[in-house]
């Protein structure tokens, strides 16, 4: 048996990337290496009892709470992890995890959620959102991100095989690292979602309210269509901006428990998704409830939603484009089959992910170590 280790960026909040790590851990139970980890937040996750090694950033002042401030030190942090005792290293990376150092005799496979977005294509938005787009602080931030880009591209050479979470991300890997990537879609726990025959007269969206999610755009579009009702679930830095653009027909709910969110999905006419995401789990979860999706037609969602069959796409992140999509949706709404929408979501199940991921790792390990013996 090969000895394996898992490397993940950080484990202080449990979101989509951590759900992927959990599924990987269930297939390959292994020690985990990460920049920082908050074990209190891991309750209920399969890896909560796994041996976890953190970096020196964990012990830095406010390192666990304000770990992002230590971004300039993260390349050094992950390079200090000692991987020498393992045959296979699997990194789960949307930031720095893939930069772990391995030898020529070790197989390193990296599952990429996205190349570091705030260092590459989202840098202008990140700097503006952080108030770092001008002045001396802005200049310092740009220098740091330039260094991060150089490091990020150079350490890609140490990865033997890349896995992307969508064809969209595979294209970004190709552009950023000049490497090919296998596509294995993330696991979505579709079995915990059910189709309901009960429907109510409202649309739904749910998200953390940050600029690129475009929740304010959704609120503004519906405010201009007072005959339609939408429920918006979530909170975050943009909450006040969203509230300012919300008419009487826009109901703002802050964070809701998962079971409550499922109930809203089951009864909604459609789920609205205006972000350009790497994959987008919420649109798949909505479809698992038989709920059609009205989505911005770029990014990973174009691989999970079928236009005019399980939802509708709009081609610009503008109020008018979304309003037009809503009108087109209303024209086909009664022809959409909820059970067929549910079947589309089942293509992205956790079981499917585990099967494909296990097969890929085992096949590459067999090839790699067979070749190693010949050298």
C-alpha contacts under 8 A as a table, 3 or more apart, distances in Angstrom:
res1	aa1	res2	aa2	distance
2	X	86	X	7.64
2	X	87	X	5.72
2	X	88	X	6.86
3	X	85	X	7.67
3	X	86	X	4.99
3	X	87	X	5.18
3	X	88	X	6.30
4	X	28	X	7.43
4	X	30	X	5.87
4	X	31	X	7.65
4	X	86	X	5.49
4	X	87	X	5.98
4	X	88	X	4.67
4	X	89	X	5.69
4	X	90	X	7.41
5	X	30	X	5.21
5	X	31	X	5.29
5	X	32	X	6.14
5	X	33	X	7.63
5	X	83	X	7.72
5	X	86	X	6.47
5	X	88	X	6.52
5	X	89	X	4.98
5	X	90	X	6.27
6	X	25	X	7.85
6	X	30	X	6.28
6	X	31	X	6.19
6	X	32	X	4.74
6	X	33	X	6.21
6	X	89	X	5.98
6	X	90	X	4.93
6	X	91	X	5.65
6	X	92	X	7.50
7	X	32	X	5.65
7	X	33	X	4.69
7	X	34	X	5.87
7	X	89	X	7.36
7	X	90	X	6.25
7	X	91	X	4.45
7	X	92	X	6.09
7	X	93	X	7.96
7	X	97	X	5.83
7	X	98	X	7.64
7	X	100	X	7.81
8	X	11	X	7.51
8	X	21	X	7.60
8	X	32	X	7.26
8	X	33	X	6.31
8	X	34	X	5.06
8	X	35	X	7.68
8	X	91	X	5.91
8	X	92	X	4.97
8	X	93	X	6.05
8	X	97	X	5.34
9	X	34	X	5.45
9	X	35	X	5.93
9	X	36	X	7.93
9	X	92	X	7.12
9	X	93	X	5.95
9	X	94	X	7.05
9	X	95	X	6.25
9	X	96	X	5.91
9	X	97	X	4.86
10	X	13	X	7.96
10	X	34	X	5.22
10	X	35	X	5.17
10	X	36	X	5.11
10	X	37	X	6.06
11	X	14	X	6.89
11	X	18	X	7.50
11	X	34	X	6.88
11	X	35	X	7.79
11	X	36	X	5.99
11	X	37	X	4.33
11	X	38	X	6.10
11	X	39	X	7.95
11	X	42	X	7.97
12	X	36	X	6.69
12	X	37	X	5.01
12	X	38	X	4.63
12	X	39	X	7.61
12	X	41	X	6.59
12	X	64	X	7.20
13	X	38	X	7.65
13	X	41	X	6.48
14	X	17	X	7.71
14	X	18	X	5.48
14	X	19	X	7.42
14	X	41	X	6.85
14	X	42	X	7.04
15	X	18	X	5.39
15	X	19	X	6.45
16	X	19	X	5.07
16	X	20	X	6.54
16	X	281	X	7.46
17	X	20	X	5.12
17	X	21	X	6.37
17	X	92	X	7.69
17	X	113	X	7.17
18	X	21	X	4.82
18	X	22	X	6.07
19	X	22	X	5.00
19	X	23	X	6.39
19	X	187	X	7.46
20	X	23	X	5.20
20	X	24	X	6.25
20	X	186	X	6.22
20	X	187	X	6.30
21	X	24	X	5.01
21	X	25	X	5.99
21	X	92	X	6.71
22	X	25	X	5.01
22	X	26	X	6.20
22	X	45	X	6.71
22	X	46	X	5.95
22	X	47	X	6.26
23	X	26	X	5.08
23	X	27	X	6.48
23	X	187	X	7.27
23	X	350	X	7.31
23	X	353	X	7.92
23	X	354	X	6.61
24	X	27	X	5.20
24	X	28	X	5.97
24	X	29	X	7.77
24	X	354	X	7.11
24	X	357	X	7.73
25	X	28	X	4.89
25	X	29	X	4.67
25	X	30	X	6.58
25	X	46	X	7.38
25	X	47	X	6.61
26	X	29	X	5.70
26	X	46	X	6.96
27	X	354	X	6.52
27	X	358	X	6.69
29	X	50	X	7.91
30	X	50	X	7.14
30	X	51	X	7.75
31	X	50	X	6.04
31	X	51	X	4.92
31	X	52	X	6.01
31	X	53	X	7.76
32	X	50	X	6.94
32	X	51	X	6.20
32	X	52	X	4.76
32	X	53	X	6.23
33	X	52	X	5.76
33	X	53	X	4.74
33	X	54	X	5.94
33	X	81	X	7.34
34	X	37	X	6.83
34	X	52	X	7.40
34	X	53	X	6.33
34	X	54	X	5.04
34	X	55	X	6.65
34	X	78	X	7.59
34	X	97	X	7.49
35	X	54	X	5.21
35	X	55	X	4.84
35	X	56	X	7.73
35	X	57	X	6.56
35	X	58	X	6.92
35	X	74	X	7.27
35	X	77	X	6.82
35	X	78	X	6.77
36	X	54	X	5.31
36	X	55	X	6.40
36	X	57	X	6.69
36	X	58	X	5.06
36	X	63	X	7.60
36	X	64	X	6.06
36	X	67	X	7.47
37	X	54	X	6.64
37	X	58	X	7.44
37	X	64	X	7.15
38	X	41	X	5.75
38	X	42	X	7.11
38	X	64	X	7.28
39	X	42	X	5.13
39	X	43	X	7.29
39	X	48	X	6.88
40	X	43	X	6.28
42	X	45	X	5.51
42	X	47	X	7.60
42	X	48	X	5.34
43	X	48	X	6.18
44	X	48	X	7.20
45	X	48	X	5.53
46	X	49	X	7.47
47	X	50	X	5.02
54	X	57	X	7.81
54	X	58	X	6.41
55	X	58	X	5.86
55	X	59	X	7.98
55	X	77	X	5.66
55	X	78	X	6.99
55	X	80	X	7.66
55	X	81	X	7.50
56	X	59	X	5.55
56	X	60	X	6.75
56	X	77	X	6.63
57	X	60	X	4.99
57	X	63	X	5.47
57	X	64	X	7.65
57	X	67	X	7.24
57	X	70	X	7.33
57	X	73	X	7.98
57	X	74	X	7.88
57	X	77	X	7.13
58	X	63	X	5.10
58	X	64	X	5.60
58	X	67	X	7.95
59	X	62	X	7.98
59	X	63	X	6.19
59	X	64	X	7.87
60	X	63	X	4.79
62	X	65	X	5.48
62	X	66	X	5.60
62	X	67	X	7.25
63	X	66	X	5.42
63	X	67	X	4.74
63	X	70	X	7.56
64	X	67	X	5.43
66	X	69	X	5.82
66	X	70	X	7.73
67	X	70	X	5.46
67	X	71	X	7.31
68	X	71	X	5.33
69	X	72	X	7.85
70	X	73	X	5.39
70	X	74	X	6.46
71	X	74	X	5.11
71	X	75	X	7.84
72	X	75	X	7.03
72	X	144	X	6.51
72	X	148	X	7.42
73	X	76	X	5.46
73	X	77	X	6.16
74	X	77	X	4.75
74	X	78	X	6.24
74	X	96	X	6.85
75	X	78	X	5.58
75	X	79	X	6.27
75	X	96	X	6.44
75	X	99	X	6.87
75	X	148	X	7.93
75	X	151	X	7.56
76	X	79	X	5.13
76	X	80	X	6.48
77	X	80	X	5.47
77	X	81	X	7.38
78	X	81	X	5.64
78	X	96	X	7.18
78	X	97	X	6.64
78	X	99	X	6.52
78	X	100	X	5.33
78	X	101	X	7.95
79	X	99	X	6.72
79	X	100	X	5.11
79	X	101	X	5.71
80	X	100	X	7.87
81	X	100	X	6.89
81	X	101	X	7.67
82	X	85	X	7.63
83	X	86	X	5.88
83	X	89	X	7.65
83	X	101	X	7.20
83	X	102	X	6.37
84	X	102	X	7.23
84	X	103	X	7.66
86	X	89	X	6.85
86	X	106	X	7.17
87	X	105	X	7.48
87	X	106	X	5.06
87	X	107	X	6.35
88	X	106	X	5.79
88	X	107	X	4.77
88	X	108	X	5.98
88	X	109	X	7.80
88	X	365	X	7.82
89	X	102	X	7.90
89	X	106	X	7.30
89	X	107	X	6.16
89	X	108	X	4.76
89	X	109	X	6.40
90	X	108	X	5.89
90	X	109	X	5.01
90	X	110	X	5.66
90	X	111	X	7.45
91	X	97	X	5.87
91	X	98	X	5.51
91	X	108	X	7.51
91	X	109	X	6.42
91	X	110	X	4.61
91	X	111	X	6.07
92	X	97	X	6.44
92	X	98	X	7.12
92	X	110	X	5.97
92	X	111	X	4.89
92	X	112	X	6.22
92	X	113	X	7.43
93	X	96	X	6.32
93	X	97	X	4.99
93	X	98	X	5.78
93	X	110	X	6.97
93	X	111	X	6.21
93	X	112	X	5.10
93	X	113	X	6.03
93	X	114	X	7.30
93	X	115	X	7.95
94	X	97	X	7.47
94	X	112	X	6.04
94	X	113	X	5.05
94	X	114	X	4.94
94	X	115	X	5.82
94	X	116	X	5.81
95	X	98	X	7.78
95	X	114	X	7.72
95	X	115	X	6.64
95	X	116	X	4.88
96	X	99	X	5.60
96	X	100	X	7.98
96	X	116	X	7.81
96	X	152	X	7.49
97	X	100	X	6.11
98	X	110	X	6.07
98	X	155	X	7.51
98	X	156	X	7.31
98	X	159	X	7.26
99	X	152	X	7.18
99	X	155	X	5.41
99	X	156	X	7.19
99	X	158	X	7.65
101	X	158	X	7.19
102	X	106	X	6.12
102	X	107	X	7.86
102	X	108	X	7.08
102	X	158	X	7.09
103	X	106	X	5.37
104	X	107	X	7.74
105	X	372	X	7.12
107	X	160	X	6.45
107	X	365	X	7.05
107	X	368	X	7.05
108	X	158	X	7.51
108	X	159	X	5.32
108	X	160	X	5.35
108	X	161	X	6.85
109	X	159	X	6.06
109	X	160	X	5.84
109	X	161	X	4.87
109	X	162	X	5.92
109	X	163	X	7.46
109	X	361	X	7.82
110	X	159	X	6.60
110	X	161	X	6.44
110	X	162	X	5.06
110	X	163	X	6.07
111	X	162	X	6.10
111	X	163	X	4.61
111	X	164	X	5.93
111	X	165	X	7.33
112	X	115	X	6.88
112	X	162	X	6.99
112	X	163	X	5.99
112	X	164	X	5.05
112	X	165	X	6.46
112	X	169	X	7.78
113	X	164	X	6.46
113	X	165	X	5.65
113	X	169	X	7.34
113	X	278	X	7.10
114	X	117	X	6.83
114	X	164	X	7.76
114	X	165	X	7.97
114	X	169	X	6.08
114	X	172	X	7.79
114	X	173	X	7.86
114	X	278	X	6.68
115	X	120	X	7.54
115	X	169	X	7.99
115	X	172	X	7.31
115	X	173	X	6.79
115	X	176	X	7.52
116	X	119	X	5.51
116	X	120	X	6.26
116	X	152	X	7.99
117	X	120	X	5.10
117	X	121	X	5.74
117	X	122	X	5.20
117	X	123	X	6.96
118	X	121	X	6.78
118	X	122	X	4.76
118	X	123	X	4.50
118	X	124	X	7.99
118	X	125	X	7.87
118	X	126	X	5.69
119	X	122	X	6.77
119	X	123	X	5.23
119	X	145	X	5.34
119	X	146	X	7.39
119	X	148	X	6.79
119	X	149	X	6.10
120	X	123	X	5.66
120	X	149	X	7.06
121	X	124	X	7.73
122	X	125	X	5.42
122	X	126	X	6.01
123	X	126	X	5.05
123	X	127	X	6.05
124	X	127	X	5.28
124	X	128	X	6.18
124	X	133	X	7.38
125	X	128	X	5.19
125	X	129	X	5.96
126	X	129	X	5.18
126	X	130	X	6.10
127	X	130	X	5.16
127	X	131	X	6.04
127	X	132	X	4.69
127	X	133	X	4.95
127	X	138	X	7.36
127	X	141	X	7.80
128	X	131	X	5.04
128	X	132	X	5.86
128	X	133	X	5.09
129	X	132	X	7.62
129	X	211	X	7.82
130	X	133	X	7.83
131	X	134	X	7.58
131	X	138	X	7.73
132	X	135	X	7.50
132	X	137	X	6.02
132	X	138	X	4.15
132	X	139	X	7.85
132	X	141	X	6.75
133	X	138	X	4.91
133	X	139	X	7.77
134	X	137	X	7.08
134	X	138	X	4.67
134	X	139	X	6.86
135	X	138	X	5.18
135	X	139	X	6.31
136	X	139	X	4.99
136	X	140	X	6.18
137	X	140	X	5.06
137	X	141	X	6.15
138	X	141	X	5.06
138	X	142	X	6.22
139	X	142	X	5.15
139	X	143	X	6.28
140	X	143	X	5.14
140	X	144	X	6.26
141	X	144	X	5.11
141	X	145	X	6.17
142	X	145	X	5.11
142	X	146	X	6.05
143	X	146	X	5.05
143	X	147	X	6.35
144	X	147	X	5.11
144	X	148	X	6.22
145	X	148	X	4.80
145	X	149	X	6.11
146	X	149	X	5.18
146	X	150	X	6.40
147	X	150	X	5.18
147	X	151	X	6.21
148	X	151	X	5.10
148	X	152	X	5.86
149	X	152	X	4.99
149	X	153	X	6.14
150	X	153	X	5.42
150	X	154	X	6.18
151	X	154	X	5.19
151	X	155	X	6.11
152	X	155	X	5.57
152	X	156	X	6.52
153	X	156	X	5.37
153	X	157	X	7.66
153	X	176	X	6.99
153	X	177	X	5.67
154	X	157	X	6.01
155	X	158	X	5.45
155	X	159	X	7.50
156	X	159	X	5.52
156	X	177	X	6.40
157	X	160	X	7.65
159	X	162	X	6.95
161	X	181	X	7.05
162	X	179	X	7.79
162	X	180	X	7.01
162	X	181	X	4.73
162	X	182	X	6.37
163	X	170	X	7.83
163	X	181	X	5.08
163	X	182	X	4.69
163	X	183	X	5.63
163	X	184	X	6.56
164	X	167	X	7.01
164	X	169	X	5.76
164	X	170	X	5.27
164	X	173	X	7.87
164	X	181	X	5.85
164	X	182	X	5.99
164	X	183	X	4.80
164	X	184	X	6.26
164	X	185	X	7.57
165	X	169	X	6.42
165	X	170	X	7.60
165	X	183	X	5.83
165	X	184	X	5.51
165	X	185	X	4.76
165	X	186	X	5.81
165	X	278	X	7.53
165	X	279	X	6.68
166	X	169	X	5.25
166	X	170	X	6.26
166	X	183	X	5.61
166	X	184	X	6.80
166	X	185	X	5.80
166	X	278	X	7.03
166	X	279	X	6.17
166	X	300	X	5.97
166	X	303	X	7.58
167	X	170	X	4.75
167	X	171	X	6.22
167	X	183	X	6.20
167	X	300	X	7.30
167	X	303	X	7.87
168	X	171	X	5.33
168	X	172	X	6.57
168	X	278	X	6.73
168	X	279	X	7.99
168	X	299	X	5.78
168	X	300	X	5.72
169	X	172	X	4.85
169	X	173	X	6.09
169	X	278	X	6.20
169	X	300	X	7.76
170	X	173	X	5.02
170	X	174	X	6.21
170	X	180	X	7.02
170	X	181	X	5.52
170	X	182	X	7.41
170	X	183	X	6.92
171	X	174	X	5.00
171	X	175	X	6.25
172	X	175	X	5.03
172	X	176	X	5.90
173	X	176	X	5.10
173	X	177	X	5.47
173	X	178	X	6.72
173	X	179	X	6.29
173	X	180	X	7.14
173	X	181	X	7.19
174	X	177	X	5.61
174	X	178	X	4.42
174	X	179	X	4.88
174	X	180	X	5.81
174	X	181	X	7.66
175	X	178	X	5.56
175	X	179	X	7.90
184	X	353	X	6.85
184	X	356	X	6.97
184	X	357	X	7.09
185	X	279	X	8.00
185	X	348	X	6.60
185	X	353	X	6.69
186	X	348	X	7.05
186	X	350	X	7.67
186	X	353	X	6.34
187	X	348	X	6.07
187	X	349	X	5.45
187	X	350	X	4.16
187	X	351	X	7.55
187	X	352	X	7.46
187	X	353	X	5.32
187	X	354	X	7.79
188	X	281	X	6.86
188	X	284	X	7.41
188	X	285	X	7.23
188	X	348	X	5.86
188	X	349	X	5.02
188	X	350	X	5.35
189	X	192	X	6.04
189	X	193	X	7.75
189	X	285	X	7.95
189	X	349	X	5.87
189	X	350	X	5.59
190	X	193	X	5.43
190	X	285	X	6.48
190	X	288	X	5.74
190	X	345	X	6.90
190	X	346	X	6.32
190	X	348	X	7.72
190	X	349	X	5.76
190	X	350	X	7.57
191	X	194	X	7.44
191	X	349	X	7.74
193	X	262	X	6.95
193	X	285	X	7.14
193	X	288	X	5.73
193	X	289	X	5.58
194	X	266	X	7.43
194	X	288	X	6.58
194	X	289	X	5.03
194	X	290	X	7.65
195	X	266	X	6.25
195	X	288	X	7.05
195	X	289	X	4.47
195	X	290	X	5.20
195	X	338	X	7.29
195	X	339	X	7.33
195	X	342	X	7.27
196	X	199	X	7.65
196	X	266	X	5.62
196	X	267	X	7.04
196	X	289	X	7.06
196	X	290	X	7.54
198	X	266	X	7.53
198	X	267	X	5.83
199	X	266	X	7.35
199	X	267	X	4.33
199	X	268	X	6.18
199	X	269	X	6.85
200	X	267	X	5.43
200	X	268	X	5.95
200	X	269	X	6.84
201	X	229	X	7.13
201	X	268	X	6.97
201	X	269	X	6.46
202	X	228	X	7.00
202	X	229	X	4.89
202	X	230	X	5.27
202	X	231	X	6.97
202	X	268	X	5.58
202	X	269	X	5.86
202	X	270	X	7.85
203	X	228	X	7.88
203	X	229	X	6.20
203	X	230	X	4.49
203	X	231	X	6.26
203	X	268	X	5.37
203	X	269	X	5.36
203	X	270	X	5.24
203	X	271	X	6.09
203	X	272	X	7.20
204	X	230	X	5.47
204	X	231	X	4.91
204	X	232	X	6.02
204	X	233	X	7.87
204	X	264	X	7.36
204	X	265	X	7.09
204	X	268	X	6.15
204	X	269	X	7.75
204	X	270	X	6.37
204	X	271	X	4.86
204	X	272	X	6.06
205	X	230	X	7.65
205	X	231	X	6.49
205	X	232	X	5.06
205	X	233	X	6.30
205	X	271	X	5.54
205	X	272	X	5.08
205	X	273	X	6.65
206	X	232	X	5.71
206	X	233	X	4.45
206	X	234	X	5.66
206	X	282	X	7.92
207	X	213	X	7.25
207	X	215	X	7.72
207	X	233	X	6.51
207	X	234	X	5.19
207	X	235	X	7.43
208	X	213	X	7.54
208	X	234	X	5.33
208	X	235	X	5.45
208	X	236	X	5.56
209	X	213	X	6.58
209	X	214	X	7.90
209	X	215	X	6.48
209	X	234	X	6.49
209	X	235	X	5.34
209	X	236	X	4.49
209	X	237	X	6.02
209	X	238	X	5.00
209	X	239	X	6.01
210	X	213	X	5.76
210	X	214	X	7.47
210	X	215	X	7.90
210	X	236	X	6.26
210	X	237	X	5.91
210	X	238	X	5.44
211	X	214	X	5.76
211	X	215	X	7.72
211	X	238	X	6.68
212	X	275	X	6.13
212	X	276	X	7.56
213	X	274	X	6.34
213	X	275	X	4.55
213	X	276	X	7.57
214	X	217	X	5.23
214	X	218	X	6.75
214	X	274	X	5.81
214	X	275	X	6.02
214	X	317	X	7.88
215	X	218	X	5.09
215	X	219	X	6.31
215	X	242	X	6.57
215	X	274	X	7.18
216	X	219	X	5.04
216	X	220	X	6.11
216	X	238	X	7.75
216	X	241	X	6.56
216	X	242	X	4.49
216	X	245	X	6.58
217	X	220	X	5.14
217	X	221	X	6.13
217	X	274	X	7.90
217	X	317	X	7.74
217	X	318	X	6.88
217	X	319	X	6.04
218	X	221	X	5.18
218	X	222	X	6.31
218	X	272	X	7.75
218	X	274	X	7.27
218	X	319	X	7.25
218	X	322	X	7.68
219	X	222	X	5.40
219	X	223	X	6.09
219	X	242	X	6.34
219	X	243	X	7.96
219	X	245	X	5.96
219	X	246	X	5.23
219	X	247	X	7.72
219	X	250	X	6.62
220	X	223	X	5.02
220	X	224	X	6.48
220	X	245	X	5.28
220	X	246	X	6.19
220	X	247	X	7.87
220	X	319	X	6.85
221	X	224	X	5.35
221	X	225	X	6.73
221	X	319	X	4.96
221	X	320	X	7.31
221	X	322	X	6.84
221	X	323	X	6.19
222	X	225	X	4.85
222	X	226	X	6.57
222	X	228	X	6.69
222	X	229	X	7.28
222	X	230	X	7.08
222	X	246	X	7.88
222	X	247	X	7.73
222	X	249	X	7.41
222	X	250	X	6.97
222	X	323	X	7.76
223	X	226	X	5.68
223	X	245	X	7.33
223	X	246	X	5.85
223	X	247	X	4.73
223	X	248	X	7.49
223	X	249	X	6.65
223	X	250	X	6.80
225	X	228	X	5.78
226	X	229	X	7.20
226	X	247	X	7.58
226	X	248	X	7.67
226	X	249	X	5.84
227	X	249	X	7.59
228	X	249	X	6.76
229	X	249	X	4.95
229	X	250	X	6.07
229	X	251	X	7.76
230	X	249	X	6.59
230	X	250	X	5.17
230	X	251	X	6.22
231	X	250	X	6.10
231	X	251	X	4.75
231	X	252	X	6.09
231	X	253	X	7.14
232	X	250	X	7.28
232	X	251	X	6.10
232	X	252	X	4.98
232	X	253	X	5.90
232	X	254	X	7.92
233	X	252	X	6.31
233	X	253	X	4.78
233	X	254	X	5.35
233	X	255	X	6.09
233	X	256	X	6.93
234	X	253	X	6.47
234	X	254	X	4.53
234	X	255	X	4.65
234	X	256	X	7.34
235	X	238	X	7.54
235	X	239	X	5.71
235	X	254	X	5.27
235	X	255	X	6.12
236	X	239	X	5.62
237	X	240	X	7.56
238	X	241	X	5.19
238	X	242	X	6.18
239	X	242	X	5.14
239	X	243	X	6.14
240	X	243	X	5.02
240	X	244	X	6.11
241	X	244	X	5.17
241	X	245	X	6.59
242	X	245	X	5.30
242	X	246	X	6.30
243	X	246	X	5.08
243	X	252	X	7.44
246	X	249	X	7.65
246	X	250	X	5.51
246	X	251	X	7.97
247	X	250	X	5.48
248	X	251	X	7.36
253	X	256	X	7.56
256	X	260	X	6.17
256	X	261	X	6.23
257	X	260	X	5.30
257	X	261	X	6.34
258	X	261	X	5.03
258	X	262	X	6.24
259	X	262	X	5.10
259	X	263	X	6.46
260	X	263	X	5.15
260	X	264	X	6.51
261	X	264	X	5.16
261	X	265	X	6.26
262	X	265	X	5.00
262	X	266	X	6.13
262	X	286	X	7.97
262	X	289	X	7.56
263	X	266	X	5.14
263	X	267	X	6.47
264	X	267	X	5.44
264	X	268	X	6.02
265	X	268	X	5.29
265	X	270	X	7.94
265	X	271	X	7.23
265	X	286	X	5.76
265	X	289	X	6.39
265	X	291	X	6.44
266	X	286	X	7.61
266	X	289	X	5.19
266	X	290	X	6.92
266	X	291	X	6.42
267	X	291	X	7.90
268	X	271	X	7.02
268	X	291	X	6.68
269	X	291	X	6.70
269	X	292	X	7.27
270	X	291	X	5.52
270	X	292	X	4.88
270	X	293	X	5.42
270	X	294	X	6.69
271	X	283	X	7.15
271	X	286	X	6.62
271	X	291	X	6.66
271	X	292	X	6.26
271	X	293	X	4.71
271	X	294	X	6.08
272	X	293	X	5.95
272	X	294	X	4.89
272	X	295	X	5.92
273	X	283	X	7.25
273	X	293	X	7.16
273	X	294	X	6.15
273	X	295	X	4.54
273	X	296	X	6.39
274	X	295	X	5.61
274	X	296	X	4.94
274	X	317	X	6.82
275	X	295	X	7.88
275	X	296	X	6.45
276	X	296	X	6.87
276	X	297	X	7.97
276	X	298	X	5.72
276	X	299	X	5.17
276	X	300	X	7.66
277	X	280	X	5.63
277	X	298	X	7.81
277	X	299	X	5.30
277	X	300	X	5.92
277	X	301	X	7.08
278	X	299	X	5.73
278	X	300	X	5.06
278	X	301	X	7.92
279	X	299	X	6.82
279	X	300	X	4.00
279	X	301	X	5.93
280	X	283	X	6.15
280	X	284	X	7.25
280	X	300	X	6.38
280	X	301	X	6.00
281	X	284	X	5.31
281	X	285	X	6.28
282	X	285	X	4.95
282	X	286	X	6.07
283	X	286	X	5.04
283	X	287	X	6.27
283	X	293	X	6.35
283	X	301	X	7.30
283	X	304	X	7.76
283	X	305	X	7.71
284	X	287	X	5.08
284	X	288	X	6.19
284	X	304	X	6.69
284	X	305	X	7.81
284	X	345	X	5.40
284	X	348	X	7.71
285	X	288	X	4.91
285	X	289	X	6.62
285	X	345	X	7.10
286	X	289	X	5.21
286	X	290	X	6.67
286	X	291	X	5.18
286	X	292	X	7.03
286	X	293	X	7.27
287	X	290	X	4.77
287	X	291	X	4.85
287	X	292	X	5.88
287	X	293	X	7.18
287	X	310	X	7.46
287	X	341	X	5.48
287	X	342	X	5.32
287	X	344	X	7.17
287	X	345	X	5.55
288	X	291	X	7.19
288	X	341	X	7.09
288	X	342	X	4.53
288	X	343	X	7.46
288	X	344	X	7.76
288	X	345	X	5.08
288	X	346	X	7.00
289	X	338	X	7.98
289	X	342	X	6.26
290	X	337	X	7.93
290	X	338	X	4.35
290	X	339	X	6.04
290	X	340	X	7.62
290	X	341	X	5.18
290	X	342	X	4.81
291	X	338	X	6.66
291	X	341	X	7.03
291	X	342	X	7.89
292	X	310	X	5.22
292	X	311	X	4.83
292	X	336	X	7.88
292	X	338	X	7.70
292	X	341	X	6.78
293	X	305	X	7.17
293	X	310	X	6.64
293	X	311	X	4.47
293	X	312	X	6.43
294	X	311	X	5.46
294	X	312	X	4.77
294	X	313	X	5.79
294	X	314	X	7.51
294	X	325	X	7.18
294	X	326	X	7.53
294	X	329	X	7.73
295	X	301	X	7.40
295	X	311	X	7.60
295	X	312	X	6.36
295	X	313	X	4.94
295	X	314	X	6.22
296	X	313	X	5.54
296	X	314	X	4.98
296	X	315	X	5.96
296	X	316	X	6.86
296	X	317	X	6.76
297	X	301	X	7.15
297	X	302	X	5.97
297	X	313	X	4.95
297	X	314	X	5.57
297	X	315	X	5.33
297	X	316	X	7.84
298	X	301	X	6.81
298	X	302	X	6.14
298	X	315	X	7.58
299	X	302	X	6.16
300	X	303	X	5.51
300	X	304	X	7.02
301	X	304	X	5.13
301	X	305	X	5.96
302	X	305	X	5.64
302	X	306	X	7.23
303	X	306	X	7.60
304	X	344	X	7.54
304	X	345	X	7.49
305	X	310	X	5.86
305	X	311	X	6.23
305	X	344	X	7.78
306	X	309	X	5.40
306	X	310	X	5.17
306	X	311	X	6.15
306	X	312	X	7.65
307	X	310	X	6.32
307	X	311	X	5.33
307	X	312	X	4.98
307	X	313	X	6.18
308	X	311	X	5.46
308	X	312	X	5.49
308	X	332	X	7.58
309	X	312	X	7.83
309	X	336	X	6.40
309	X	341	X	7.58
310	X	336	X	6.94
310	X	340	X	7.63
310	X	341	X	5.18
310	X	344	X	7.72
311	X	329	X	7.60
312	X	325	X	6.58
312	X	328	X	7.68
312	X	329	X	6.32
313	X	325	X	6.72
314	X	317	X	7.79
314	X	321	X	5.85
314	X	322	X	5.98
314	X	324	X	7.73
314	X	325	X	5.62
315	X	321	X	6.77
316	X	321	X	5.77
316	X	322	X	7.76
317	X	321	X	6.90
317	X	322	X	7.42
318	X	321	X	5.31
318	X	322	X	6.38
319	X	322	X	5.30
319	X	323	X	6.15
320	X	323	X	5.04
320	X	324	X	6.10
321	X	324	X	5.12
321	X	325	X	6.31
322	X	325	X	5.01
322	X	326	X	6.27
323	X	326	X	5.08
323	X	327	X	6.45
324	X	327	X	5.18
324	X	328	X	6.32
325	X	328	X	5.01
325	X	329	X	6.00
326	X	329	X	4.99
326	X	330	X	6.24
327	X	330	X	5.19
327	X	331	X	6.58
328	X	331	X	5.22
328	X	332	X	6.86
329	X	332	X	5.41
329	X	333	X	5.60
330	X	333	X	5.01
330	X	334	X	7.86
331	X	334	X	7.78
332	X	335	X	5.41
332	X	336	X	6.73
333	X	336	X	5.63
336	X	341	X	7.90
337	X	340	X	5.37
337	X	341	X	6.38
338	X	341	X	5.02
338	X	342	X	6.26
339	X	342	X	4.96
339	X	343	X	6.33
340	X	343	X	5.03
340	X	344	X	6.50
341	X	344	X	5.27
341	X	345	X	6.80
342	X	345	X	5.27
342	X	346	X	6.57
343	X	346	X	5.08
343	X	347	X	7.05
344	X	347	X	5.73
344	X	348	X	8.00
345	X	348	X	5.78
345	X	349	X	7.36
346	X	349	X	5.33
347	X	352	X	7.37
348	X	352	X	6.59
348	X	353	X	7.18
349	X	352	X	5.28
349	X	353	X	6.48
350	X	353	X	5.08
350	X	354	X	6.25
351	X	354	X	5.25
351	X	355	X	6.21
352	X	355	X	5.23
352	X	356	X	6.21
353	X	356	X	5.32
353	X	357	X	5.90
354	X	357	X	5.17
354	X	358	X	5.90
355	X	358	X	5.41
355	X	359	X	6.22
356	X	359	X	5.21
356	X	360	X	6.15
357	X	360	X	5.18
357	X	361	X	6.24
358	X	361	X	5.34
358	X	362	X	6.09
359	X	362	X	5.27
359	X	363	X	6.01
360	X	363	X	5.30
360	X	364	X	6.14
361	X	364	X	5.29
361	X	365	X	5.97
362	X	365	X	5.09
362	X	366	X	6.16
363	X	366	X	5.22
363	X	367	X	6.36
364	X	367	X	5.11
364	X	368	X	5.92
365	X	368	X	5.05
365	X	369	X	6.00
366	X	369	X	5.65
366	X	370	X	5.94
367	X	370	X	5.28
367	X	371	X	6.15
368	X	371	X	5.27
368	X	372	X	6.15
369	X	372	X	4.74
369	X	373	X	6.29
370	X	373	X	5.43
370	X	374	X	6.88
371	X	374	X	5.25
371	X	375	X	6.76
372	X	375	X	5.37
